[in-house]
Structures are given as structure tokens and as C-alpha cells.
């Protein structure tokens, strides 16, 4: 199946470069381009992309606001945010909004191509190592306003096993690492993670990790901030 990709960036050189790099594949079709987040709803309705490659910094409606609005819609396409810095507050906000991950603008074309395919298949772009890096970043910065009470309330209804699973994801563990830790098979771990996402109303495991951090669960274990 050909993946339908929408590129949204206010820089014409970036759009041209991405179209040149990604447009020659039989498995990926660039169905359209946008220059601002304000154009995203109309473009998505008209072009029905599978994935949106979205710049964060745009002049009228930025990519963060556009991502939040888009991911709140039923049946929304997946979003990969484009950025020049891998761990700023804007990236974290995009991930909280439901973006499936991010790529740096200087990422090699083959890696961007692979990221689009992964996201279209339902896998987040962030590796466990990058998840751990993000957790270290948010741990170093106080939350304003405090998120802990709301996050703790969302996690309060989890069973003991679901809580273990959420904590392992929050520590940046891969499915294989979780399987070893909790004495499960990898397919069983995948099933549990899918159920946990549905239970919490989240889009991907990165959002689980951020929710676990916000609730303070990572503070309960000595290695919580790094997963090491």
C-alpha cells in the first residue's frame, strides 16, 4: 500500500528538498504541501493523507497548535514533527498532543523515509533510548502548571500489572526488555501496551512515558529517570 504523505513547512526550500528526497518511491506519495498550520484541516479533509510531516515553527498557526487540533479529530492521520532541536519544550508538547515522534531537519533522507513508514505502520519514531533522553530532560525541568495530580488520577485506576507495564514504558524499556522483566512473551507485551493505550485514551507509548513521569512514578525507583 502506498503511504500518502502531506508536508507542511513554511520554508519553500525545505518543502522542495523533502519532495525531492521522498517523492521518488513507489511506496510513498507526497499528496500535497502546506505552508502554515492554518491550512492543515482543509488539506487533510481534501487529500486524506496517512501521515503529516509537520514543521513546528510557522508564522500564523504553528505546528504544535495544528498537531493538537488535528490529533483531537477522529480518524486523524499520524503526525511527525520537524524540528531543529531534539529535546525542547515544543517537541514535548507535540508528543503530549499525540504526535508519533519527531525528526530533525538534518536527518538523512533514508531515515526520514523509514520514519514515515514506521509511523504509518503504527510504530512511534522514538526509540527507547530517545525516550529515556526525553525523560531525563523533563525531569530536569519543573512542570508549570503542576501536572502531577491530574496524571496520578488518570493512573489510579490501573491494575498492578498495568501499573508495572506503564512504569516500564516510562523508563524507556523496549518490548523485549519488558518481556524479560515481567516474564512475558514480546507479543503479549505488545497486546498489554495496546490495551494500556486504549485504557488511558492515549495515542502512543511516548504519551504513556510522559504521563508516568507527570504522575511521579519515576521518582519511586532509583533508576526511574534513566531506566538504567
C-alpha positions as MATLAB code, in Angstrom:
seq = 'XXXXXXXXXXXXXXXXXXXXXXXXXXXXXXXXXXXXXXXXXXXXXXXXXXXXXXXXXXXXXXXXXXXXXXXXXXXXXXXXXXXXXXXXXXXXXXXXXXXXXXXXXXXXXXXXXXXXXXXXXXXXXXXXXXXXXXXXXXXXXXXXXXXXXXXXXXXXXXXXXXXXXXXXXXXXXXXXXXXXXXXXXXXXXXXXXXXXXXXXXXXXXXXXXXXXXXXXXXXXXXXXXXXX';
ca = [
       0.000    0.000    0.000;
       1.296    3.444   -0.925;
       1.637    5.816    2.034;
       0.042    9.206    1.438;
       2.222   11.978    2.899;
       1.365   15.647    3.470;
       4.317   18.015    4.021;
       3.669   21.227    5.984;
       6.505   23.751    6.298;
       6.687   27.491    5.712;
      10.166   27.231    4.123;
       9.868   26.533    0.369;
      13.407   25.124    0.271;
      12.570   22.581    2.968;
       9.390   21.558    1.157;
      11.244   21.229   -2.130;
      14.020   19.231   -0.522;
      11.624   16.831    1.178;
       9.633   16.385   -2.022;
      12.813   15.663   -3.937;
      14.112   13.230   -1.307;
      10.879   11.375   -0.622;
       8.817   11.704   -3.777;
      10.566    9.121   -5.924;
       9.437    5.988   -4.089;
       6.690    3.622   -5.213;
       5.699    3.086   -1.567;
       5.306    6.764   -0.671;
       3.345    9.510   -2.411;
       3.513   13.186   -1.437;
      -0.111   14.139   -1.964;
       0.281   17.817   -1.098;
       2.172   20.613    0.611;
       1.129   23.259    3.126;
       2.830   26.464    4.200;
       1.158   27.023    7.579;
      -0.702   25.141   10.277;
      -3.891   27.022    9.444;
      -4.050   25.112    6.157;
      -3.828   21.657    7.745;
      -7.539   20.902    8.409;
      -8.573   21.729    4.846;
      -5.644   19.871    3.305;
      -6.302   16.782    5.419;
     -10.005   16.782    4.526;
      -9.245   17.142    0.826;
      -6.147   14.959    0.446;
      -6.707   12.300    3.156;
      -3.029   11.687    3.989;
      -1.844    8.767    6.118;
       0.983   10.809    7.668;
       1.619   14.539    8.079;
       5.223   15.747    8.257;
       4.755   18.998   10.220;
       7.170   21.825   10.920;
       6.933   23.197   14.466;
       7.693   26.864   13.835;
       5.309   28.514   11.371;
       4.146   32.153   11.345;
       0.355   32.099   11.796;
      -0.660   28.721   13.264;
       2.379   26.817   14.498;
       2.835   23.089   14.121;
       2.119   22.444   17.792;
      -1.336   24.004   17.668;
      -2.019   22.338   14.326;
      -0.985   18.958   15.741;
      -3.176   19.341   18.828;
      -6.187   20.286   16.732;
      -5.593   17.560   14.181;
      -4.991   14.714   16.636;
      -8.176   15.640   18.511;
     -10.194   14.739   15.427;
     -11.494   11.170   14.938;
      -9.581    9.187   12.347;
      -6.763   11.741   12.237;
      -3.584   10.916   10.302;
      -0.370   10.318   12.185;
       1.919   13.323   12.680;
       5.717   13.511   12.660;
       7.022   16.883   13.764;
      10.005   18.513   12.083;
      12.379   20.401   14.333;
      15.919   21.709   14.560;
      16.386   20.699   18.230;
      15.609   17.268   19.661;
      14.549   17.990   23.249;
      12.951   21.386   23.577;
       9.637   22.089   25.253;
       7.911   22.389   21.890;
       8.799   18.811   20.958;
       7.478   17.612   24.316;
       4.237   19.495   23.787;
       3.847   17.915   20.345;
       4.376   14.449   21.805;
       1.829   15.135   24.544;
      -0.607   16.187   21.808;
      -0.287   12.808   20.113;
       2.481   13.233   17.542;
       4.017    9.862   16.773;
       7.530   11.240   17.038;
       9.873   13.771   15.540;
      12.729   14.043   13.080;
      15.439   16.657   12.897;
      15.609   18.699    9.723;
      19.165   17.498    9.097;
      18.155   13.827    9.369;
      19.411   11.756    6.404;
      16.712   11.128    3.772;
      16.747    7.363    4.292;
      15.948    7.818    7.987;
      13.073   10.214    7.287;
      11.744    7.722    4.751;
      11.970    4.925    7.321;
      10.317    7.101    9.982;
       7.305    7.771    7.745;
       6.921    4.051    7.063;
       7.191    3.175   10.754;
       4.593    5.720   11.776;
       2.231    4.606    9.019;
       2.562    1.055   10.389;
       1.588    2.238   13.878;
       5.045    2.388   15.470;
       6.356    5.565   17.141;
       9.504    7.108   15.724;
      11.118    7.429   19.136;
      13.420    4.618   20.180;
      13.653    3.557   23.845;
      16.992    5.399   24.072;
      15.418    8.643   22.864;
      12.504    8.105   25.251;
      14.973    7.839   28.143;
      16.671   11.030   26.949;
      13.337   12.847   26.905;
      12.541   11.598   30.390;
      15.846   12.972   31.666;
      15.037   16.282   30.012;
      11.590   16.677   31.532;
      12.844   15.521   34.932;
      15.328   18.393   34.926;
      12.583   20.963   34.313;
       9.754   21.788   36.727;
       6.264   21.493   35.259;
       4.189   24.674   35.066;
       1.375   24.309   35.871;
       1.872   21.171   38.004;
       0.653   18.074   36.161;
       1.082   15.521   38.942;
      -2.426   15.441   40.488;
      -4.208   15.036   37.148;
      -1.727   12.421   35.901;
      -1.889   10.454   39.154;
      -5.677   10.421   38.964;
      -5.569    9.023   35.424;
      -3.261    6.201   36.529;
      -5.068    5.455   39.789;
      -7.485    3.025   38.187;
      -4.802    0.776   36.701;
      -4.316   -2.745   37.932;
      -0.990   -3.738   39.480;
       0.097   -5.374   36.213;
      -0.940   -2.352   34.151;
       0.978   -0.113   36.538;
       4.079   -2.273   36.124;
       3.690   -2.063   32.359;
       3.240    1.715   32.420;
       6.291    2.146   34.649;
       8.446    0.004   32.330;
       7.342    2.053   29.320;
       8.031    5.232   31.280;
      11.558    4.044   31.982;
      12.124    3.724   28.232;
      12.237   -0.087   28.162;
      11.744   -1.804   24.815;
       9.149   -4.529   24.347;
      11.882   -7.154   24.581;
      13.197   -5.648   27.830;
       9.695   -5.510   29.303;
       9.116   -9.128   28.285;
      12.257  -10.208   30.136;
      11.472   -8.100   33.194;
       7.849   -9.227   33.532;
       8.303  -12.823   32.294;
       6.108  -12.396   29.213;
       6.465  -13.005   25.513;
       7.030   -9.993   23.266;
       3.619  -10.425   21.538;
       1.958  -10.440   24.974;
       3.768   -7.229   25.878;
       2.553   -5.625   22.657;
      -1.009   -6.651   23.492;
      -0.725   -5.230   27.011;
       0.692   -1.935   25.705;
      -2.151   -1.656   23.169;
      -4.716   -2.253   25.908;
      -2.990    0.267   28.162;
      -3.143    2.894   25.408;
      -6.855    2.253   24.951;
      -7.455    2.324   28.709;
      -5.709    5.672   29.108;
      -7.019    7.177   25.879;
      -3.530    7.786   24.504;
      -2.061    7.526   21.008;
       1.368    6.003   21.589;
       3.813    4.739   24.200;
       5.655    8.063   24.369;
       2.497    9.588   25.835;
       2.440    6.764   28.404;
       6.020    7.624   29.357;
       5.188   11.314   29.744;
       2.085   10.524   31.814;
       4.107    8.237   34.107;
       6.669   10.994   34.576;
       3.976   13.578   35.299;
       2.426   11.284   37.931;
       5.744   10.972   39.738;
       6.042    7.198   39.293;
       9.606    7.510   38.063;
      10.526    9.066   41.404;
       9.561    5.816   43.130;
      12.509    3.834   41.746;
      16.226    4.687   41.978;
      16.727    4.252   38.235;
      13.431    5.843   37.239;
      14.834    8.871   35.480;
      17.048    6.881   33.158;
      15.741    3.344   33.069;
      19.302    2.113   33.541;
];
